């Protein structure tokens, strides 16, 4: 049997739609590109993959055909100098279909709230898919893999570059998790590695501790999507409270600002973050249930924007102080 030593699932890097949900109203989901930071995350993933390969190991990469996953794959393989690898596009690894172009903000908020009430796994997006539909095509892809494993020439390391929901669905199918367990899981971070390692009995042990909505709150006041596995355990309500505290810090820093030219930029950061926060906090989500990954993304984006505002204000004040010192 040619079962690989490792099966690694990698979510794509940060994309433009992760930063601005309105893009989905006029750009097809499959054409959304990575951000600059997304490219950096993907290159970092390539370096990490290179480091965990054993001498002489070859790699087979299946990638979702979406632009953000293909760009992630390109960045990954750019770091694999001297490594034998093959790349194939696999449409069955694509993101959940959200019904072509998305509706306006109000309608999408209504859909996400309805899905939270109905159940993330079975709710079918209008003109799109449910997670159960994704499960069906994932099952077909798994069967393809098992047939390929019969070849002794199969690669030593299998990498699947895909999406957050597909990663959870793949694990659900592979390990025969229940619907309830699937709905308890939080999304994986951008370019996070989910590693399955073959044991002596031929079965695969999941190396990651998957994050759930019931995890205890960590010490950091907010965790962004680039944190290491296992550190992001905030519930919806906890994140909302943390973000409130962050905005208080932003305002306090803003009051101490001595550079009037920075006002428009600071206000833009605050307004963007507050808009995202208000959209979620006004929805009155039940923190004990499983939520759409977009909700977590919005909270993380809002918290990160607030943190960026704090850093920017501190930098501005430090720069102003340095300028005044030199002038003196």
C-alpha distance (Angstrom), angle and dihedral (degrees) to the residues before:
residue distance angle dihedral
X1 . . .
X2 3.79 . .
X3 3.77 98.8 .
X4 3.83 109.6 158.3
X5 3.80 121.1 -115.6
X6 3.78 90.4 -127.8
X7 3.78 136.3 23.1
X8 3.80 109.6 -163.0
X9 3.80 124.2 -171.7
X10 3.81 115.3 -161.7
X11 3.78 124.4 -172.3
X12 3.83 114.1 -142.1
X13 3.80 120.7 -98.4
X14 3.78 124.0 -95.5
X15 3.82 110.2 -58.1
X16 3.78 133.4 -158.0
X17 3.80 91.0 -105.8
X18 3.81 90.8 54.1
X19 3.81 86.7 62.1
X20 3.80 98.7 38.1
X21 3.81 117.2 25.0
X22 3.80 91.9 -170.9
X23 3.81 89.3 73.8
X24 3.80 88.2 76.8
X25 3.82 89.5 68.0
X26 3.81 93.7 68.0
X27 3.84 108.6 11.7
X28 3.83 117.4 69.7
X29 3.79 109.6 -113.8
X30 3.79 91.7 -123.6
X31 3.83 90.9 56.5
X32 3.82 98.5 52.5
X33 3.85 109.1 121.4
X34 3.79 131.6 -147.4
X35 3.78 121.5 -95.0
X36 3.79 120.5 -121.2
X37 3.78 88.2 -97.2
X38 3.80 89.5 48.8
X39 3.79 89.9 57.5
X40 3.80 89.8 50.0
X41 3.80 91.1 49.9
X42 3.81 90.8 50.4
X43 3.80 92.9 49.4
X44 3.80 88.2 50.5
X45 3.80 89.1 52.0
X46 3.80 89.3 53.8
X47 3.80 90.9 53.2
X48 3.78 91.2 49.3
X49 3.80 91.6 49.5
X50 3.80 90.1 50.9
X51 3.79 90.3 52.5
X52 3.81 96.4 52.5
X53 3.81 95.7 48.4
X54 3.79 116.3 103.8
X55 3.83 118.7 -130.8
X56 3.80 111.2 -73.9
X57 3.81 96.3 9.0
X58 3.78 117.6 143.4
X59 3.80 126.3 -148.9
X60 3.79 134.3 -138.7
X61 3.80 114.7 -162.2
X62 3.78 124.6 -165.0
X63 3.79 112.6 -170.7
X64 3.77 133.8 -171.1
X65 3.83 108.6 -113.1
X66 3.83 92.5 -124.2
X67 3.79 114.8 117.4
X68 3.81 95.0 -118.4
X69 3.80 92.2 53.1
X70 3.81 93.4 44.6
X71 3.80 90.2 50.3
X72 3.80 89.1 48.6
X73 3.80 90.0 51.3
X74 3.80 91.7 49.3
X75 3.79 91.1 53.5
X76 3.81 91.1 47.3
X77 3.81 95.6 52.0
X78 3.82 90.7 45.7
X79 3.81 85.7 71.1
X80 3.82 95.7 49.9
X81 3.80 100.0 85.9
X82 3.79 110.1 164.8
X83 3.82 93.4 12.9
X84 3.79 121.7 117.1
X85 3.79 108.4 -128.7
X86 3.79 142.0 158.1
X87 3.81 127.7 -157.0
X88 3.79 126.7 -155.6
X89 3.79 130.2 176.1
X90 3.79 113.4 -126.9
X91 3.83 115.9 -168.5
X92 3.81 91.5 -164.3
X93 3.82 88.6 68.3
X94 3.80 92.4 60.4
X95 3.80 124.8 122.5
X96 3.79 121.3 -86.1
X97 3.80 107.7 -80.6
X98 3.80 109.6 -111.1
X99 3.80 97.4 -167.2
X100 3.83 102.7 -84.4
X101 3.82 113.1 -80.7
X102 3.79 111.2 17.0
X103 3.79 124.0 -120.2
X104 3.78 126.0 -111.9
X105 3.79 120.6 -68.4
X106 3.80 95.8 -93.5
X107 3.81 94.0 51.7
X108 3.82 93.7 45.1
X109 3.80 90.2 50.4
X110 3.80 88.4 52.5
X111 3.82 90.7 50.1
X112 3.82 93.6 49.6
X113 3.80 91.3 48.8
X114 3.80 91.1 48.0
X115 3.79 91.0 49.7
X116 3.82 90.8 50.4
X117 3.81 89.1 54.6
X118 3.81 95.8 42.5
X119 3.81 97.8 42.5
X120 3.78 129.6 -88.8
X121 3.80 95.6 -119.8
X122 3.80 100.4 51.4
X123 3.80 102.1 31.1
X124 3.80 111.1 107.0
X125 3.80 115.7 -148.8
X126 3.84 109.9 -126.7
X127 3.84 106.7 -87.9
X128 3.82 87.5 -3.8
X129 3.79 141.8 74.2
X130 3.77 140.3 -69.8
X131 3.79 121.5 -137.7
X132 3.82 84.9 -106.6
X133 3.82 88.7 61.1
X134 3.81 89.3 50.9
X135 3.81 88.3 50.4
X136 3.82 90.6 56.8
X137 3.80 94.7 55.3
X138 3.80 90.3 41.4
X139 3.80 88.5 55.9
X140 3.79 89.4 55.5
X141 3.80 91.3 50.1
X142 3.82 91.3 50.2
X143 3.79 90.0 53.6
X144 3.81 88.6 53.2
X145 3.80 90.1 52.4
X146 3.81 93.0 50.4
X147 3.80 90.3 53.2
X148 3.80 90.6 49.8
X149 3.81 91.2 49.2
X150 3.81 88.0 67.7
X151 3.80 88.7 74.1
X152 3.81 116.9 88.5
X153 3.81 87.5 -148.7
X154 3.79 94.1 65.4
X155 3.81 113.5 127.1
X156 3.80 120.4 -91.9
X157 3.81 92.2 -128.3
X158 3.80 125.1 37.6
X159 3.82 117.7 -161.5
X160 3.79 123.9 -169.2
X161 3.82 113.7 -165.2
X162 3.75 104.4 -163.2
X163 3.81 145.7 121.9
X164 3.78 137.2 -63.5
X165 3.80 98.9 -103.8
X166 3.80 93.4 40.7
X167 3.80 89.6 53.8
X168 3.80 91.2 55.8
X169 3.82 92.2 43.9
X170 3.82 91.3 49.9
X171 3.80 90.9 52.9
X172 3.80 91.1 44.9
X173 3.79 91.2 54.9
X174 3.81 95.5 41.7
X175 3.79 96.6 48.3
X176 3.82 95.6 32.3
X177 3.78 93.8 -120.9
X178 3.79 119.5 179.0
X179 3.79 124.6 -110.0
X180 3.81 88.2 -110.3
X181 3.78 91.9 56.4
X182 3.79 91.6 47.7
X183 3.79 90.9 52.6
X184 3.80 90.9 49.7
X185 3.83 92.7 59.4
X186 3.77 125.1 97.9
X187 3.77 121.9 -142.4
X188 3.79 120.6 -88.7
X189 3.81 118.7 -113.2
X190 3.79 126.2 -101.8
X191 3.83 109.6 -73.7
X192 3.79 91.4 -3.5
X193 3.81 113.8 156.9
X194 3.80 116.6 -126.4
X195 3.80 103.3 -167.1
X196 3.80 127.8 -160.3
X197 3.81 113.5 -173.2
X198 3.81 124.7 -161.5
X199 3.80 115.1 -120.6
X200 3.81 129.0 -153.2
X201 3.80 90.4 -94.0
X202 3.82 89.8 56.7
X203 3.79 94.7 -109.5
X204 3.80 123.2 121.6
X205 3.78 122.9 -116.7
X206 3.79 116.0 -152.0
X207 3.80 106.7 -128.6
X208 3.81 95.9 -165.5
X209 3.78 128.2 81.3
X210 3.78 100.2 -136.0
X211 3.79 114.4 -135.2
X212 3.80 118.7 -120.0
X213 3.79 135.6 -168.9
X214 3.80 90.1 -108.7
X215 3.79 96.7 57.4
X216 3.84 115.2 124.8
X217 3.78 118.4 -99.8
X218 3.83 113.3 -94.3
X219 3.79 124.6 -135.3
X220 3.85 97.9 -105.9
X221 3.81 111.3 91.0
X222 3.78 90.6 -131.2
X223 3.78 134.8 5.1
X224 3.78 120.6 -149.8
X225 3.80 125.2 -147.0
X226 3.80 91.1 -99.3
X227 3.81 96.1 65.0
X228 3.78 122.4 116.0
X229 3.82 121.6 -89.9
X230 3.77 116.6 -76.9
X231 3.80 98.4 21.4
X232 3.80 101.4 92.2
X233 3.80 106.2 78.3
X234 3.78 103.0 138.9
X235 3.78 120.8 137.7
X236 3.79 120.1 -138.5
X237 3.80 93.3 -102.6
X238 3.80 93.2 45.6
X239 3.78 91.5 51.6
X240 3.77 91.2 49.6
X241 3.82 90.3 54.2
X242 3.79 91.6 46.2
X243 3.78 91.5 51.4
X244 3.81 90.8 50.7
X245 3.81 87.9 56.3
X246 3.78 90.6 48.7
X247 3.79 92.2 53.5
X248 3.78 89.5 51.4
X249 3.80 87.6 55.7
X250 3.79 90.4 48.5
X251 3.78 91.1 53.3
X252 3.80 93.0 46.8
X253 3.79 90.7 50.7
X254 3.80 88.8 45.7
X255 3.82 91.2 55.6
X256 3.81 90.4 54.6
X257 3.79 93.5 48.4
X258 3.80 114.0 124.7
X259 3.78 99.3 -177.5
X260 3.85 109.3 85.2
X261 3.83 92.1 -174.9
X262 3.78 89.3 68.2
X263 3.80 94.9 61.0
X264 3.85 98.6 96.6
X265 3.81 93.7 48.8
X266 3.79 93.7 46.4
X267 3.79 91.7 47.7
X268 3.80 90.2 50.6
X269 3.80 91.1 54.4
X270 3.79 92.9 47.0
X271 3.80 94.6 46.1
X272 3.81 93.1 48.8
X273 3.80 92.6 49.2
X274 3.79 94.0 44.5
X275 3.80 91.9 49.4
X276 3.80 91.0 55.0
X277 3.78 91.8 44.5
X278 3.81 93.9 48.6
X279 3.81 91.3 50.1
X280 3.79 90.1 59.1
X281 3.80 101.5 34.4
X282 3.81 92.3 51.5
X283 3.78 91.4 54.2
X284 3.85 92.7 70.6
X285 3.79 95.5 -141.2
X286 3.80 118.8 -167.7
X287 3.81 104.5 -117.2
X288 3.81 93.0 -155.4
X289 3.81 94.1 66.8
X290 3.77 133.7 72.3
X291 3.78 114.6 -94.1
X292 3.75 139.2 -162.4
X293 3.79 112.6 -86.7
X294 3.80 89.7 -121.5
X295 3.81 89.4 69.2
X296 3.78 91.2 57.7
X297 3.80 90.5 45.6
X298 3.81 90.8 53.3
X299 3.80 91.8 50.3
X300 3.79 92.6 46.9
X301 3.81 91.0 47.8
X302 3.80 91.4 49.5
X303 3.78 92.8 48.8
X304 3.78 92.7 45.8
X305 3.80 91.3 49.4
X306 3.80 89.1 52.9
X307 3.80 91.2 49.5
X308 3.81 89.8 48.6
X309 3.80 88.8 51.9
X310 3.81 90.8 53.9
X311 3.81 92.2 48.3
X312 3.79 92.2 46.7
X313 3.78 93.4 50.3
X314 3.80 92.0 48.6
X315 3.81 90.3 48.8
X316 3.79 91.6 49.5
X317 3.78 92.3 49.5
X318 3.81 92.6 47.1
X319 3.80 90.8 48.3
X320 3.80 91.2 49.4
X321 3.79 91.5 49.5
X322 3.81 91.1 50.5
X323 3.80 91.7 49.8
X324 3.80 91.8 49.9
X325 3.81 91.0 49.1
X326 3.79 92.0 51.8
X327 3.81 90.1 47.4
X328 3.78 90.4 53.1
